[in-house]
């Protein structure tokens, strides 16, 4: 499967970060993103949620590669789907303060960047643990999390 962003004919309001809702590392990444996205541009959905499954099943989005570890982080932005290190670096580009500088690593060829990403993805449950279910926040940030009833329409602006 090619790491280059694929065009997606998805309707959504975004950008949307899809994450493994039972993975402690992935949930930690979401908790890392929220305070560094003071403009509130990013929305979130777990890969296991109805909203996450609808987004990934949309036209232009291909299913997981059987040779890949389970997906941990996906970015849907500007009608494109980014996976692995491309997703992580593009998310960093949309954060506040110095985090956009991390996106400079996008010049490194994807196969090299993804070596480290895949290694961590394959071991994330062993190293960081997993939950039995995705816990959505019950805070003032809960509006940023999509659920099955949310409309996924509108224009997207993202890194």
Buried (B, 14 or more C-beta within 10 A) or exposed (E): EEBEBBEBEBBBBBBBBBBBBBBBBBBEBBEEBBEBBEEEBBBBBBBBBBBBBBBBEBEEBEEBEEEBBEBBBBBBBBBBBBBBBBBBBBBBBBBEEEBBEBBEEBEEEBEEBBEEBBEEBEEBBEEBEBEEEBEBBEEEBEEBBBEEEBEBEEEBEBB
